[in-house]
Structure formats: structure tokens, C-alpha cells
């Protein structure tokens, strides 16, 4: 029993301010796990698909679902990521953390959720690339402390963490190294999923990705969560700076049990091709 998450993505949304583009390159219809009783969160990482000088960028995600009783305009969430105008003669990108919005929607007759994206601001410019996931509870809810923590977008206090790493050019489903979780831990309570530019950055290459967690723990899937992202650089002269991001843990939850050591193996899938193999790392927060 636990919280499940399914990701939708799109390489190019937000063409027109006020007009919502479906997030539907993958999972245009997000079909939640059978037996879903509540939708408890929205996770996302959104980056500009390109940079244009002299342009501010903001956006919002629209969530609709006849099954949840959500019509267009009932649930529009402003995204945290935004950026201002850039200078073309000197160029650099930046890291973008994934974010979590705690939700509280009782499930009804069905289990289909749709997501869409619109720019906000004063003028349409570059589109966005986005990974967005809906986390939901099937059957019995998780313990009440999880909900308390999640209301602030936080997680339960950790009593341990398992972590590993890997690399990918981001278009193929690629396995990262396995993490073995000791038998003494009974709960998985958070996920920190990182992406960083590994080769020297080139211009006009946004990178967003999601991690699919697989496990020897029974009844574990679906578990799909966005990684942090890397913005594209302006088409100017790249100067000497790194690409920095600060990623907080996302509040996943799953009851593992304490009978044996279990393995978690993430697979990372990127939305678009990049020149080199970006680095990926992850941490799974644990409790007894």
C-alpha cells in the first residue's frame, strides 16, 4: 500500500498566453491506478524550450477531470519556475528543481486526469518543456503523518536514505544503478531525483526527464517522478559559469515491510535529445 505517481510530458507547450496546450506527448490521459481513492499531489519540472532575449516567461498548469469533478478553470496551478529577459552576447543556462503541490481530491467513478499548460505574462515567446506527475492513493490512505508533511510539500523525517547514480543521453529508457534497502526499514518516504549537465553546455538544449522506479517490493508500480531539469542557454557566447540547481525531496510514500532486503532500480527517460550524457542521481528517504 502506498502513494503512486504517473507522469505525463510534452516537449513544447504554452504557445499562446491564456490558451492551454495539452501535455500529451506521453499520457495525454493520465489513467490512475485502479482503486484510486484520492489524488494527493501534483509534481512537475518545467523549463523553457529555448531562450529569447528580452522576454519574461511564466506559466501555469491546468488540471481537468470529469472523474474528479474538475472542469476547465477549476484547478489552475501557477508553476514556481519563471525567468526574465537575457543578454544575447553572453550566454548561460540554469538548473531547475522539480516541485510538488499537495492536493486533496476524493476520487469518484473513474480515474482519468488531463493536464494542460499555458504561458502567463505580457507577450508570447518561447514554448516550455515539461514533466508533470499526478500522485494518488489506491484503496486505504497512508498514515496521517504523511498527509501532515505533504500539506507543506514536505516529507516525513528520515531515518535513513538509499542512493545511487547513472548517466543517460535522455531519450532512451536507461537503468540507473540499483539501491538495496535494508530489511530494517519499513517505509519509503521521499525521493530526490537529480539531473545535471555533464558535458559542456551547448545553446538551445533544454533537458527535462522523469524517473520510473521499479522494485522487488510487491505491488509497487506505477512510480514515476520528474527529475530536476536543465534550462537551455541563449544563442550567444557561452561564458564561464556552471549550471546550479537545488532540489528538495518529493514526498512519495510506500509501505515496504521489514521481512527482507529489497531492491529499487530507477529507469530514467528524457523528453528530448541532448549532445552528451547528462548525469543522474537519486536518493530514497527511509523510515523504520
N, C-alpha and C positions, 0 to 999 in steps of 0.2 A: 504494500500500500504506500502511496506517496503522491507527490505532485508531478505531473507530466507536462512536457512542453513540446510544441510543434512550431517550426519556423517556416514562414513564407519569405520570399525575397524578390527583388527586382533591381536590374542594373540601371534603369533610367525612368524615374518618376518625378512629377512635380513641374511639368512643363509650363503650366499657367497658374498664376495666383488665383486662388479661390475655386479652381477646378481640380477635383480629386481623381488621380490616376490609380487604377487598381494595382496593388502589389501582387503580381500574379505570374512572374517568371517561374516560380515554384510555389505550389499550394495556393492557387487563386482561391479555392475553397479550402479553408483550414478545417479538416474533419477531426474533431476532438475524439479522444478515446471513448469507446462505448462505456456507458455507465457514468459519464461525467455528471457530477452534482453541482459543481461550482467552477466559475472562471475566476482565478485569483491574481493574475498578473499579466502585464504586457512588458516584454523585454525587447530592446532594439539597439542597433547601431546604424547610424545614418551618416554618410559622408557625401560631400559634393562630388558629382561625377566628373567635374572639371572645375578649374578656376578661371574666372574672367575678371579683369581689372575693373575697379570702380563699381563693384556690385556687392551689396549686402545679401546674405542668404539666411532665411529662416524657414521652418516648415512645421507641419502637424500631421499626425496620423489619425485617420477616421476608422473607427471600428463599427461594423454593422453586423447584425444577426437577427433574423426573424425568430430564431430559436431562443435567443436571449431577450427578445423584445426590444432590440436596439435598432431604431430607424436612423436614416442619414441625419447627422447633426446631433444625435443624442450623446455621442461619445467621441468627441474630437480632442485629441491629446497633443498639446504643444511639445515638440521634441526639445531636449536640452541643447543639442548641438546647434550652433549658429556661428556665422563668421562674417567679417566685414570686408571692405574693399582691400585689394592687394596692389603692390607695386610691381610692374612687369619687369623692370630691368634687373631686379634681384628677386630670387625665387626660392621658396621653401614650402614644404608641406607640414602637417602636424598629425599627431596621433589623436584618435577619437575613442573614448571609452564607451563600452556598452552601458545601457541604462535599464532601470527596472521601475515600472509603475505598478503599485499594488492595486488590485481591483477586487470587487466583491459583487459578482453577478450570479445569482442562482440559475442553474441550467433548467431548461424546460423540456419540450417534447423532443427536440432534435439536438444536433451538435455541430452545426456549421457556423463558422465565423469568417467574415471577409474583412480585409484591411485595404486601405487606400491612403494616398499621400498627396498633400497639396503644399505648394510654397506659400509663405506669408511674406509680407513686406510691401515694397513700393514698386518693384519692377521685376518681371520675369527674366531669368537669366539661365544659369547652368542647372541642369537636372541633378537628381540625387540618386545614389545607390544605397540600398537599404536591406538589412536583415531584421526581421521582426517576428517574435515568437509569442504565442499565447500559452500561458501556464494554467493548468486546470487540475481539479481534484476529481478522481473517479471513486465513486462509492463513498466510503467513510472519510471524513476530513482528517487532516493531520492534527497533531496535538495543538492545543490552543496557544502555547508559547510561539509556535511558528507564525501564526497569524498576527500575534502582537508584534513580533520582529518585522514581519513583512509590511505592516502598515506604514512604516517609515522607509521602506525599500531596503531594510537591513536584514540581518540573518541572526540565527541563534549564536550564542557564544560557542566558540570552537574548543574542542578538547584534543584536537589533532588535525592533521591535514596530509593528504597524499598528493604528490605532484609528479609531473613528467613533462616531456617536451617533444619536439619534432620540427620538420620543415616541409613546405609544400609550395608549388607554383600556383596553387589556389584554384585551379579549375577541375581537378580530379579529386574524387573522394580518396583521401590519403590517411592511413593509420598513423597516429602518434604512438609513442611508447606507452606500454601498459603500466598502470598503477595498481599495486596489490594492497588491499585494505585488510588490516589485521582483524582477526576474529574478535578482538576485544571491543571493536567499535560496532555499534548497533544502528547508527543513523548517518546518512549523508545529508548535510545541511546547507551546503553552499557550493558554488562553482565560480572560479575565477579563470576566465578564458582570454588568453593574451595573443595578440599578433603584433609583430614589429618588422619594420623594413630591414632586411638583412643586407642585400647588396646596396650600393649607392642608389639613391632615389633618382628616377627619371621623371620628366614632366608628364602630366596628363594621364597618370595611372592611379585612380582610386582603388582601394582594396578593402572589401568587406567580406566576411566569411562566417560560417556557422560550424559549430561542433556538434556532432551526433555522438552521444555517449552510448556505448554498449557495455554489457556486464554479464558476468556469470550469476549475478543476483536474479532470481526468478521474477518474471512479470515486470521487467524494468523499463521497457520501451513504451511510448516514444519519449526520448530525452534529447531535445535539440535546442541549443542556446547560441546566441550571437557572440562572436569574439569581439575584442576591440578592433578598430579599423585604422587605416592609414589614408589620409587625405591626399589628393593629387597636388602636385606643385604647379605654380604658374608657369606659363611658357616663356619664362625669362631666363636669365643667367642664374643657375643654381649656385648658392653661396655656401660657405662652410658652417652648416648647422645640422644638428641631429633632429630626429623626429620623436618627440616625447609624448607619452600618454600615462595616465594614472587610472588604473582600472579597479573599481571596487568589486567585491564578490557579489554575485547574483544569488538570490535566496531560493535555490532548489531544495527539495526535501524528498528523502526516500528512506523507508524503514528497511534496514539490511538484515537484522538479526545477528546474533553473536555466535552462531554454531561453527563457523569456519572462516578461513581467509577467502575473500572474494576478489576478483579482478575487474577493473574498469579500464576499457580501451576506447579512447576517443578517435573519431574519424573527422578530419576537417575537410570542408568543401568550400571553395571560394566562388565568388559570383563572376569574376572576370579574370582574364589572363594578366599576369604581371611578368616583367622581364626576368626577375630572378626568384629564387626560392625564399619567401618570407619565413621568418622564424615564428614558431608557435609554442606556447607553454600553457600549462593549466594546473590548477590546484583544486582539490575536492575537500571541503571542510567536513570534519567528522566529530561525532559525539558518542559517548559510551551508551 
